[in-house]
Amino acid sequence: MSVVVHSNYKSAFSWITLWASLLFAVILGFSRLSYGMFLPGIQREMGGSYGELGVLGTVNFIGYLAGTLCLPLMLARAPYGKHFLNKLSCILLGMTMIGSAFSHDFLQLGLWRFVIGLLSAFSTVLVLSIALDAVHPIQRGIASGIIWLGGSAGIMVTGLLAPYTIDPSHLSGWRFAWVAMGIFGILSSIGFEAVIRRKLAASAEWHKESGPQFKKRANVYQLLFNPKTLLFLIVSYFFFGWGYIIYFTYFIPYLVALGIPSLYAGLIWSGIGFAGLFNGWLGGRAIDRWPSGYTLAAGLTLGSIGVLGVITDSVVFTALGGVLIGLVSFITPPLMTTALLRRNVPNDAYAACLSIATAFFASGQIIGPLFGGWIVDGYGLQIGVTSSAAFIGISAALACIYGGIQQKLAKRQRLANEKV
């Protein structure tokens, strides 16, 4: 078995990262972002204003935040149960997606969306943590890219389903789509569990744990909330969550309001997901080659420019802007943040650090739909969607500050080495 584990460390391309990527299609593309695609169909069947529908999006991310905050405590009390917890949360996520398809009012759908958010938070952190444990440190950027591009594939698939989910002739199309996505999620979780058992069951890393819990917690908070280390990175992650979720919640309703046929709106959405497939590979390679906040800031800046395509009133520029977002700043910030954290925190503290960083991300996603819904109801869909550019821009500026801090620390380390 040691030979098998060693071979996994030779490359980020493995069955583990492949199955993790399929799970991320469910965790990100199906369970969370498909809501923005299905919003017109849900509104047509259930009614409600965009502000009220935005609240349902916020409820989902409240569950997501709750999950990220609970996970470190759960891992601390059951440090050897990470793999069991991951299997359970992934299977339940697929089942709750199926359950949500049978909602008949806002209260039922809101409860399902909360539980889906909770379980997707568990799955996001645990799948990444388990998969990246099997990858050599210098290849974890590209491995993160492979895993996160599953989310782009999920976006692409939901876009292709547009004629059946948002077209008025298929009133309940979004329900059938969620059932199919939930079944796919259950099958993917079984596949991921099978390959993990086969490849890593006998690895010494499987049960590798850190020292006392109090020491681990102190290290985690010292790392994450120190302005001289990772604080600006995770605050950047917060503002990215705020900005990108506004765009992905209200972009399709904006296209529908323009009178664009559902087929074309779905193709634009799929184009974002298709571009994101390349984003995962390009972003992963970039962060492995230039592991810096400046690399992250470059993608975020281009993404904020892509959002501005909406203000041109041109379907072509709006679509091109969406593709630019998919290519450089949809998957890039999460995967780069994941990779940068993995490089800068100890192995035994990574799951807790990623969970707390994801809580910042989730907090931004909670505020985003509420803020976006308020802007949309007061000033229209175009202004609401465009507002996401401001928050993505703030995220880019904070990533630049983090890059500057990295540069100073590296220079200081070089001077210290020269003295020795």
Kinemage of the C-alpha trace (Angstrom):
@kinemage 1
@onewidth
@group {chain A} dominant
@subgroup {mainchain}
@vectorlist {calphas} color= white
{ca met a 1} P 0.000 0.000 0.000
{ca ser a 2} L 2.892 2.379 0.610
{ca val a 3} L 3.656 2.205 -3.108
{ca val a 4} L 0.102 3.219 -3.963
{ca val a 5} L 0.171 6.160 -1.599
{ca his a 6} L 3.548 7.250 -2.938
{ca ser a 7} L 2.237 7.140 -6.510
{ca asn a 8} L -0.643 9.409 -5.492
{ca tyr a 9} L 1.904 11.958 -4.313
{ca lys a 10} L 3.527 12.039 -7.743
{ca ser a 11} L 0.621 13.804 -9.425
{ca ala a 12} L -2.451 15.851 -8.623
{ca phe a 13} L -4.345 13.929 -11.307
{ca ser a 14} L -5.825 10.915 -9.541
{ca trp a 15} L -9.098 9.099 -8.983
{ca ile a 16} L -9.372 10.883 -5.652
{ca thr a 17} L -9.307 14.373 -7.181
{ca leu a 18} L -11.614 13.231 -9.988
{ca trp a 19} L -14.305 11.980 -7.602
{ca ala a 20} L -13.807 15.055 -5.408
{ca ser a 21} L -14.403 17.190 -8.498
{ca leu a 22} L -17.644 15.332 -9.232
{ca leu a 23} L -18.723 15.961 -5.652
{ca phe a 24} L -17.970 19.665 -6.045
{ca ala a 25} L -20.311 19.751 -9.042
{ca val a 26} L -22.975 18.817 -6.493
{ca ile a 27} L -21.690 20.818 -3.512
{ca leu a 28} L -21.241 24.071 -5.431
{ca gly a 29} L -22.927 23.898 -8.829
{ca phe a 30} L -26.059 21.893 -7.991
{ca ser a 31} L -26.920 22.422 -4.330
{ca arg a 32} L -26.076 26.124 -4.082
{ca leu a 33} L -25.666 28.041 -7.346
{ca ser a 34} L -28.434 26.237 -9.228
{ca tyr a 35} L -30.825 28.319 -7.109
{ca gly a 36} L -29.956 31.397 -9.174
{ca met a 37} L -30.698 29.514 -12.403
{ca phe a 38} L -33.994 28.117 -11.098
{ca leu a 39} L -35.118 31.421 -9.564
{ca pro a 40} L -37.456 32.471 -12.426
{ca gly a 41} L -39.159 29.068 -12.386
{ca ile a 42} L -39.492 29.103 -8.587
{ca gln a 43} L -40.921 32.626 -8.671
{ca arg a 44} L -43.376 31.647 -11.409
{ca glu a 45} L -44.700 28.734 -9.346
{ca met a 46} L -44.464 30.115 -5.802
{ca gly a 47} L -44.635 33.879 -6.361
{ca gly a 48} L -42.802 36.427 -4.223
{ca ser a 49} L -40.603 39.461 -4.886
{ca tyr a 50} L -36.878 39.308 -5.631
{ca gly a 51} L -36.240 40.542 -2.105
{ca glu a 52} L -38.199 37.618 -0.645
{ca leu a 53} L -36.494 35.149 -2.968
{ca gly a 54} L -33.154 36.655 -1.962
{ca val a 55} L -33.989 35.851 1.652
{ca leu a 56} L -34.211 32.174 0.709
{ca gly a 57} L -30.719 32.464 -0.742
{ca thr a 58} L -29.569 34.060 2.488
{ca val a 59} L -31.141 31.253 4.535
{ca asn a 60} L -29.052 28.786 2.540
{ca phe a 61} L -25.875 30.629 3.426
{ca ile a 62} L -26.886 30.998 7.069
{ca gly a 63} L -26.900 27.207 7.098
{ca tyr a 64} L -23.548 27.282 5.321
{ca leu a 65} L -22.138 29.623 7.967
{ca ala a 66} L -23.526 27.479 10.781
{ca gly a 67} L -21.853 24.447 9.251
{ca thr a 68} L -18.455 26.096 8.973
{ca leu a 69} L -18.640 27.270 12.585
{ca cys a 70} L -19.783 23.889 13.938
{ca leu a 71} L -17.325 21.746 11.999
{ca pro a 72} L -14.133 22.613 13.978
{ca leu a 73} L -15.940 21.791 17.226
{ca met a 74} L -17.212 18.502 15.801
{ca leu a 75} L -13.745 17.547 14.561
{ca ala a 76} L -12.252 18.410 17.949
{ca arg a 77} L -14.633 16.033 19.713
{ca ala a 78} L -14.275 13.281 17.133
{ca pro a 79} L -10.832 13.765 15.588
{ca tyr a 80} L -10.854 10.319 13.968
{ca gly a 81} L -14.346 10.737 12.499
{ca lys a 82} L -13.474 13.106 9.652
{ca his a 83} L -13.983 10.480 6.962
{ca phe a 84} L -17.227 9.164 8.436
{ca leu a 85} L -18.584 12.691 8.819
{ca asn a 86} L -17.713 13.454 5.206
{ca lys a 87} L -19.475 10.332 3.917
{ca leu a 88} L -22.568 11.078 5.984
{ca ser a 89} L -22.785 14.758 5.019
{ca cys a 90} L -22.324 14.078 1.273
{ca ile a 91} L -25.026 11.399 1.166
{ca leu a 92} L -27.437 13.515 3.207
{ca leu a 93} L -26.749 16.487 0.929
{ca gly a 94} L -28.021 14.517 -2.067
{ca met a 95} L -31.067 13.380 -0.108
{ca thr a 96} L -31.963 16.910 1.033
{ca met a 97} L -31.721 18.184 -2.554
{ca ile a 98} L -34.281 15.556 -3.508
{ca gly a 99} L -36.451 16.598 -0.557
{ca ser a 100} L -36.292 20.284 -1.508
{ca ala a 101} L -37.821 19.468 -4.887
{ca phe a 102} L -41.103 18.633 -3.125
{ca ser a 103} L -41.461 22.042 -1.415
{ca his a 104} L -44.801 23.786 -1.868
{ca asp a 105} L -44.206 27.110 -0.116
{ca phe a 106} L -41.433 29.453 1.022
{ca leu a 107} L -41.286 27.999 4.539
{ca gln a 108} L -40.656 24.448 3.335
{ca leu a 109} L -38.137 25.516 0.718
{ca gly a 110} L -36.394 27.779 3.234
{ca leu a 111} L -35.960 24.920 5.706
{ca trp a 112} L -34.553 22.662 3.001
{ca arg a 113} L -32.211 25.394 1.790
{ca phe a 114} L -30.918 25.884 5.337
{ca val a 115} L -30.119 22.180 5.758
{ca ile a 116} L -28.534 22.049 2.287
{ca gly a 117} L -26.307 24.975 3.254
{ca leu a 118} L -25.309 23.266 6.490
{ca leu a 119} L -24.392 20.003 4.783
{ca ser a 120} L -22.623 21.657 1.858
{ca ala a 121} L -20.380 23.496 4.345
{ca phe a 122} L -19.361 20.213 5.940
{ca ser a 123} L -18.783 18.634 2.538
{ca thr a 124} L -16.777 21.547 1.116
{ca val a 125} L -14.217 21.545 3.913
{ca leu a 126} L -14.017 17.793 4.422
{ca val a 127} L -13.778 16.785 0.760
{ca leu a 128} L -11.014 19.337 0.182
{ca ser a 129} L -9.140 18.365 3.326
{ca ile a 130} L -9.299 14.624 2.620
{ca ala a 131} L -8.464 14.933 -1.090
{ca leu a 132} L -5.528 17.331 -0.622
{ca asp a 133} L -4.008 15.077 2.037
{ca ala a 134} L -3.259 12.655 -0.817
{ca val a 135} L -1.485 15.245 -2.997
{ca his a 136} L 2.134 16.388 -2.826
{ca pro a 137} L 2.367 19.921 -1.325
{ca ile a 138} L 3.850 21.483 -4.466
{ca gln a 139} L 0.921 20.182 -6.542
{ca arg a 140} L -1.918 21.168 -4.251
{ca gly a 141} L -2.718 24.268 -6.286
{ca ile a 142} L -3.458 22.334 -9.457
{ca ala a 143} L -5.212 19.653 -7.385
{ca ser a 144} L -7.457 22.350 -5.874
{ca gly a 145} L -8.114 23.582 -9.403
{ca ile a 146} L -9.205 20.131 -10.550
{ca ile a 147} L -11.533 19.788 -7.566
{ca trp a 148} L -13.052 23.268 -7.818
{ca leu a 149} L -13.634 23.004 -11.565
{ca gly a 150} L -16.318 20.479 -10.679
{ca gly a 151} L -18.320 23.494 -9.513
{ca ser a 152} L -17.928 25.002 -12.984
{ca ala a 153} L -19.098 21.756 -14.548
{ca gly a 154} L -22.158 21.928 -12.298
{ca ile a 155} L -22.879 25.467 -13.494
{ca met a 156} L -22.542 24.341 -17.112
{ca val a 157} L -24.978 21.466 -16.625
{ca thr a 158} L -27.604 23.655 -14.939
{ca gly a 159} L -27.333 26.087 -17.856
{ca leu a 160} L -27.994 23.331 -20.368
{ca leu a 161} L -31.123 22.435 -18.398
{ca ala a 162} L -32.506 25.983 -18.747
{ca pro a 163} L -35.180 25.161 -21.369
{ca tyr a 164} L -36.662 22.675 -18.888
{ca thr a 165} L -36.240 24.700 -15.691
{ca ile a 166} L -37.106 28.325 -16.486
{ca asp a 167} L -39.267 28.086 -19.603
{ca pro a 168} L -42.941 28.830 -18.757
{ca ser a 169} L -44.032 25.652 -20.568
{ca his a 170} L -42.223 23.522 -17.962
{ca leu a 171} L -43.658 24.844 -14.712
{ca ser a 172} L -42.111 22.197 -12.444
{ca gly a 173} L -38.915 21.604 -14.412
{ca trp a 174} L -36.737 22.904 -11.579
{ca arg a 175} L -38.173 20.213 -9.295
{ca phe a 176} L -37.206 17.342 -11.611
{ca ala a 177} L -33.754 18.869 -12.069
{ca trp a 178} L -33.116 18.983 -8.312
{ca val a 179} L -34.193 15.343 -7.941
{ca ala a 180} L -31.764 14.264 -10.676
{ca met a 181} L -28.980 16.352 -9.138
{ca gly a 182} L -29.599 14.843 -5.716
{ca ile a 183} L -29.359 11.301 -7.100
{ca phe a 184} L -26.106 12.229 -8.843
{ca gly a 185} L -24.803 13.589 -5.522
{ca ile a 186} L -25.515 10.331 -3.691
{ca leu a 187} L -23.752 8.287 -6.390
{ca ser a 188} L -20.744 10.638 -6.365
{ca ser a 189} L -20.398 10.403 -2.594
{ca ile a 190} L -20.386 6.599 -2.827
{ca gly a 191} L -17.683 6.753 -5.517
{ca phe a 192} L -15.519 9.130 -3.500
{ca glu a 193} L -15.798 6.964 -0.402
{ca ala a 194} L -14.879 3.840 -2.377
{ca val a 195} L -11.727 5.342 -3.886
{ca ile a 196} L -10.644 6.825 -0.559
{ca arg a 197} L -10.966 3.434 1.117
{ca arg a 198} L -9.071 1.704 -1.665
{ca lys a 199} L -6.206 4.173 -1.929
{ca leu a 200} L -5.658 5.468 1.594
{ca ala a 201} L -7.050 2.928 4.074
{ca ala a 202} L -3.586 1.734 5.151
{ca ser a 203} L -1.832 5.111 4.989
{ca ala a 204} L -0.166 6.356 8.143
{ca glu a 205} L -1.473 9.811 7.270
{ca trp a 206} L -5.039 8.563 7.680
{ca his a 207} L -5.017 8.927 11.461
{ca lys a 208} L -2.353 11.585 11.766
{ca glu a 209} L -3.477 14.148 14.315
{ca ser a 210} L -1.989 17.100 16.076
{ca gly a 211} L -1.242 17.832 19.703
{ca pro a 212} L -3.614 19.072 22.378
{ca gln a 213} L -6.743 20.875 21.228
{ca phe a 214} L -6.059 24.067 23.149
{ca lys a 215} L -2.720 24.433 21.431
{ca lys a 216} L -4.329 23.814 18.025
{ca arg a 217} L -6.990 26.460 18.608
{ca ala a 218} L -4.429 29.053 19.702
{ca asn a 219} L -2.371 28.398 16.587
{ca val a 220} L -5.417 28.631 14.316
{ca tyr a 221} L -6.559 31.993 15.619
{ca gln a 222} L -3.041 33.352 15.742
{ca leu a 223} L -2.543 32.425 12.103
{ca leu a 224} L -5.869 33.649 10.753
{ca phe a 225} L -6.498 36.860 12.649
{ca asn a 226} L -3.003 38.323 12.702
{ca pro a 227} L -2.741 41.239 10.193
{ca lys a 228} L 0.859 40.189 9.558
{ca thr a 229} L -0.142 36.703 8.394
{ca leu a 230} L -3.528 35.709 6.921
{ca leu a 231} L -6.114 38.267 8.072
{ca phe a 232} L -6.262 40.225 4.808
{ca leu a 233} L -6.578 36.990 2.829
{ca ile a 234} L -9.669 35.805 4.687
{ca val a 235} L -11.262 39.291 4.691
{ca ser a 236} L -10.709 39.334 0.927
{ca tyr a 237} L -12.528 35.992 0.839
{ca phe a 238} L -15.433 37.583 2.742
{ca phe a 239} L -15.896 40.375 0.196
{ca phe a 240} L -15.574 37.963 -2.709
{ca gly a 241} L -18.407 35.909 -1.207
{ca trp a 242} L -20.503 39.073 -0.910
{ca gly a 243} L -19.847 40.162 -4.485
{ca tyr a 244} L -19.956 36.962 -6.493
{ca ile a 245} L -23.202 35.671 -4.922
{ca ile a 246} L -25.063 38.832 -5.957
{ca tyr a 247} L -23.991 38.219 -9.538
{ca phe a 248} L -24.874 34.523 -9.565
{ca thr a 249} L -28.214 35.053 -7.792
{ca tyr a 250} L -29.611 37.822 -10.005
{ca phe a 251} L -27.813 37.388 -13.331
{ca ile a 252} L -30.314 34.935 -14.854
{ca pro a 253} L -33.363 36.944 -13.658
{ca tyr a 254} L -31.721 39.971 -15.310
{ca leu a 255} L -31.375 38.104 -18.621
{ca val a 256} L -34.979 36.861 -18.394
{ca ala a 257} L -36.172 40.432 -17.688
{ca leu a 258} L -34.396 41.551 -20.861
{ca gly a 259} L -36.596 39.131 -22.775
{ca ile a 260} L -33.785 36.772 -23.723
{ca pro a 261} L -35.188 33.302 -24.565
{ca ser a 262} L -34.553 30.689 -21.896
{ca leu a 263} L -32.364 28.637 -24.252
{ca tyr a 264} L -29.993 31.558 -24.845
{ca ala a 265} L -29.983 32.539 -21.164
{ca gly a 266} L -29.065 28.960 -20.313
{ca leu a 267} L -26.294 28.928 -22.907
{ca ile a 268} L -24.792 32.096 -21.419
{ca trp a 269} L -24.919 30.477 -17.973
{ca ser a 270} L -23.318 27.339 -19.413
{ca gly a 271} L -20.662 29.518 -21.032
{ca ile a 272} L -19.694 30.809 -17.589
{ca gly a 273} L -19.414 27.238 -16.342
{ca phe a 274} L -17.492 26.087 -19.424
{ca ala a 275} L -14.987 28.927 -19.035
{ca gly a 276} L -14.680 27.958 -15.372
{ca leu a 277} L -13.416 24.534 -16.429
{ca phe a 278} L -10.320 26.251 -17.816
{ca asn a 279} L -10.237 28.594 -14.820
{ca gly a 280} L -9.707 25.656 -12.473
{ca trp a 281} L -6.697 24.435 -14.460
{ca leu a 282} L -5.219 27.901 -15.163
{ca gly a 283} L -5.791 29.144 -11.629
{ca gly a 284} L -4.298 26.021 -10.082
{ca arg a 285} L -1.194 26.206 -12.276
{ca ala a 286} L -0.850 29.945 -11.591
{ca ile a 287} L -1.033 29.636 -7.798
{ca asp a 288} L 1.470 26.749 -7.836
{ca arg a 289} L 3.878 28.862 -9.905
{ca trp a 290} L 3.213 32.226 -8.197
{ca pro a 291} L 1.769 31.499 -4.721
{ca ser a 292} L 0.961 35.125 -3.954
{ca gly a 293} L -1.916 37.396 -3.087
{ca tyr a 294} L -1.052 39.351 -6.226
{ca thr a 295} L -1.984 36.328 -8.349
{ca leu a 296} L -5.344 36.162 -6.578
{ca ala a 297} L -5.880 39.922 -6.983
{ca ala a 298} L -5.298 39.751 -10.750
{ca gly a 299} L -8.176 37.325 -11.267
{ca leu a 300} L -10.495 39.285 -8.978
{ca thr a 301} L -9.770 42.537 -10.807
{ca leu a 302} L -10.595 40.995 -14.171
{ca gly a 303} L -13.754 39.548 -12.655
{ca ser a 304} L -14.979 42.947 -11.477
{ca ile a 305} L -14.383 44.242 -15.016
{ca gly a 306} L -16.413 41.315 -16.383
{ca val a 307} L -19.389 42.245 -14.189
{ca leu a 308} L -19.422 45.723 -15.747
{ca gly a 309} L -20.485 44.175 -19.050
{ca val a 310} L -24.024 44.352 -17.624
{ca ile a 311} L -24.090 48.167 -17.747
{ca thr a 312} L -23.535 48.224 -21.533
{ca asp a 313} L -27.115 47.024 -22.230
{ca ser a 314} L -25.531 44.726 -24.811
{ca val a 315} L -26.268 41.016 -24.667
{ca val a 316} L -22.932 40.326 -26.372
{ca phe a 317} L -20.838 42.302 -23.856
{ca thr a 318} L -22.890 40.949 -20.964
{ca ala a 319} L -22.223 37.392 -22.148
{ca leu a 320} L -18.531 38.106 -22.742
{ca gly a 321} L -18.286 39.613 -19.264
{ca gly a 322} L -19.853 36.474 -17.804
{ca val a 323} L -17.397 34.279 -19.673
{ca leu a 324} L -14.517 36.444 -18.366
{ca ile a 325} L -15.797 35.933 -14.822
{ca gly a 326} L -15.985 32.197 -15.409
{ca leu a 327} L -12.486 32.137 -16.898
{ca val a 328} L -10.557 34.100 -14.270
{ca ser a 329} L -12.567 34.788 -11.118
{ca phe a 330} L -15.340 32.278 -10.448
{ca ile a 331} L -13.321 29.279 -9.261
{ca thr a 332} L -10.000 31.137 -8.866
{ca pro a 333} L -10.617 32.859 -5.475
{ca pro a 334} L -11.796 29.739 -3.610
{ca leu a 335} L -9.130 27.465 -5.059
{ca met a 336} L -6.337 30.022 -4.595
{ca thr a 337} L -7.440 30.766 -1.039
{ca thr a 338} L -7.545 27.018 -0.405
{ca ala a 339} L -4.044 26.567 -1.828
{ca leu a 340} L -2.571 29.589 -0.018
{ca leu a 341} L -3.975 28.390 3.293
{ca arg a 342} L -2.659 24.892 2.647
{ca arg a 343} L 0.827 26.328 2.095
{ca asn a 344} L 0.819 28.496 5.201
{ca val a 345} L -0.808 26.435 7.959
{ca pro a 346} L 0.276 23.142 9.581
{ca asn a 347} L -1.358 19.936 8.377
{ca asp a 348} L -3.113 19.319 11.684
{ca ala a 349} L -4.670 22.797 11.709
{ca tyr a 350} L -5.691 22.967 8.052
{ca ala a 351} L -9.264 21.681 8.372
{ca ala a 352} L -10.000 24.128 11.210
{ca cys a 353} L -8.342 27.046 9.379
{ca leu a 354} L -10.208 26.293 6.161
{ca ser a 355} L -13.464 25.993 8.072
{ca ile a 356} L -13.024 29.417 9.708
{ca ala a 357} L -11.964 31.017 6.418
{ca thr a 358} L -15.022 29.462 4.787
{ca ala a 359} L -17.146 30.982 7.558
{ca phe a 360} L -15.940 34.415 6.446
{ca phe a 361} L -16.831 33.477 2.872
{ca ala a 362} L -20.265 32.288 4.010
{ca ser a 363} L -20.852 35.510 5.954
{ca gly a 364} L -20.326 37.467 2.744
{ca gln a 365} L -22.757 35.173 0.971
{ca ile a 366} L -25.362 35.786 3.672
{ca ile a 367} L -25.175 39.549 3.248
{ca gly a 368} L -24.959 39.420 -0.556
{ca pro a 369} L -28.460 38.150 -1.461
{ca leu a 370} L -30.094 40.473 1.098
{ca phe a 371} L -28.156 43.494 -0.117
{ca gly a 372} L -28.671 42.484 -3.744
{ca gly a 373} L -32.413 41.947 -3.243
{ca trp a 374} L -32.729 45.379 -1.637
{ca ile a 375} L -30.872 47.015 -4.545
{ca val a 376} L -32.891 45.076 -7.141
{ca asp a 377} L -36.247 45.972 -5.590
{ca gly a 378} L -35.255 49.628 -5.255
{ca tyr a 379} L -33.173 50.302 -8.361
{ca gly a 380} L -33.732 47.407 -10.756
{ca leu a 381} L -31.958 44.228 -11.774
{ca gln a 382} L -29.237 45.937 -13.804
{ca ile a 383} L -27.975 48.076 -10.901
{ca gly a 384} L -28.326 45.148 -8.526
{ca val a 385} L -26.176 42.852 -10.645
{ca thr a 386} L -23.640 45.616 -11.338
{ca ser a 387} L -23.198 46.287 -7.601
{ca ser a 388} L -21.334 42.998 -7.283
{ca ala a 389} L -18.377 44.588 -9.140
{ca ala a 390} L -17.728 46.941 -6.204
{ca phe a 391} L -17.375 44.137 -3.662
{ca ile a 392} L -15.245 41.971 -5.934
{ca gly a 393} L -13.047 45.057 -6.434
{ca ile a 394} L -12.680 45.469 -2.654
{ca ser a 395} L -11.715 41.803 -2.462
{ca ala a 396} L -9.021 42.397 -5.104
{ca ala a 397} L -7.594 45.349 -3.161
{ca leu a 398} L -7.379 43.290 0.044
{ca ala a 399} L -5.689 40.452 -1.840
{ca cys a 400} L -3.097 42.991 -3.042
{ca ile a 401} L -2.441 44.039 0.544
{ca tyr a 402} L -1.970 40.382 1.474
{ca gly a 403} L 0.468 40.010 -1.425
{ca gly a 404} L 2.466 42.967 -0.105
{ca ile a 405} L 2.605 41.398 3.358
{ca gln a 406} L 3.847 38.136 1.821
{ca gln a 407} L 6.537 40.039 -0.062
{ca lys a 408} L 7.770 41.787 3.092
{ca leu a 409} L 7.853 38.528 5.050
{ca ala a 410} L 9.789 36.803 2.264
{ca lys a 411} L 12.310 39.664 2.129
{ca arg a 412} L 12.732 39.569 5.886
{ca gln a 413} L 13.303 35.814 5.741
{ca arg a 414} L 15.933 36.212 3.026
{ca leu a 415} L 17.809 38.822 5.077
{ca ala a 416} L 17.702 36.565 8.127
{ca asn a 417} L 19.074 33.666 6.100
{ca glu a 418} L 21.888 35.823 4.714
{ca lys a 419} L 22.931 36.844 8.224
{ca val a 420} L 23.113 33.210 9.256
